[in-house]
Amino acid sequence: MTKKYKYLDEFTNITKGYKVKVKVIKKSRPKQSPGKPARQPLVLRDEKGTTMREIIFESDIPIIQQAIVRDGEYEIVDAIIAPVAEQYRQKENEFQMTFTRRMELIPV
């Protein structure tokens, strides 16, 4: 199946079979809260200037963290897209991306 290019503002919780070109504009340090899995937040920006938060969880941090640099540009293929939890939303219909080892991350 051919992957279709999308922009971040076109994503929904049912978006699948896509690729998007982004720049990493913020890369925070991994965080660990009591009773919760470790996570590393990032902020991505596409060619239209739309931003999206992204999260790397627990066991994927050591693998993906090494592949991503701040200000780096990447083509992302099939990362998980999900709604941002209501208490963390900054706007209506906000989605976030979750990086896993199953998605593709291609430096451009």
N, C-alpha and C positions, 0 to 999 in steps of 0.2 A: 504494500500500500504506500503510495506517495504521501509524504508529509506536507501539509499546507502551512505556509508562513502565516503567522498571526502577530498582532500587536497585543501588548498586555491588556489594553482596555477592551479587547474582544473576548477575553477569557470568561468562562463560566465554570460551575462545578461539574459540568459534563463535557468539558473540552478534552478531546483526546486526538491522537494522530496529528500533532502539530509540531512546528519548530518556531522558535523566536530568537531574534538577535538582540542581545542585551549587553549593557556595561554594568559592572559592579561599582556602585557609587558609595557603598558603605559596607564594611566588613567588621563586625564586632567580634570580640573574643568569645570563645565558648563560655556558656553559663550553666551553672548547676544549682538548682533550687532544691531544698529538702523535700524528699518524697516525689520528685519529678525527674524525668529523664534529662540528661544533659542536652543542650541545644546551642546552636550557633546561628544568630540572625545575620542576614544580609539584606541590602536594599539594591534592587536592580532597576535600570532605566532602559527603555527601548528607544528606537530611532525616532518615535513621535514625542519623546519626552515623558511618557507615562512611567510612573514608578510602581513597584510592587515589592512587598516584603517577601522574604524567602527564609526558610528554616532548614538547617541540617540537624538531624537528630542523632544522638547517642553513638551507635557503632559506625555510622557513616561519616562522622566528623573527621577522624584521622585520614580517611581516604580522600574525601572530597576537599577538605580544607587545604591540602597540599596542592590541589589542582587549580584553585581559585585565588586570584590576586585582586586587590583593590585597583580600580581603574582598568582592569582587564576586560576585554570584549569576548563574548562567547555566543555560540549558537547552542541553544538548549532544546533538546528533543524529548518530549513526553515526560517531563517532571510531573509530579502529582499536583493538581490544582484543587483547592478546597476553600470554602468560605472562611474568612477570619472570624474567630469566636466573637460573639456580640460584645463582650466586655472590652475587647481590644480594638474594635473597629474604629477607624477614623472617619469613615464615610459609608454611606449605604452601598450595599452590594460589593463589598470589598473582598477580594480573593487573595490568597497567598499561595506560593509555590513551595513544595517540599522536595528537596533533592534527595535522591536515593541512588544506590549503585546500579539500579535498573534503567535509569535514564541516560541519555547521552549528553556530554558536555564537551563541546568542540571549540578550542581557541580559534579566534578569527583575526 
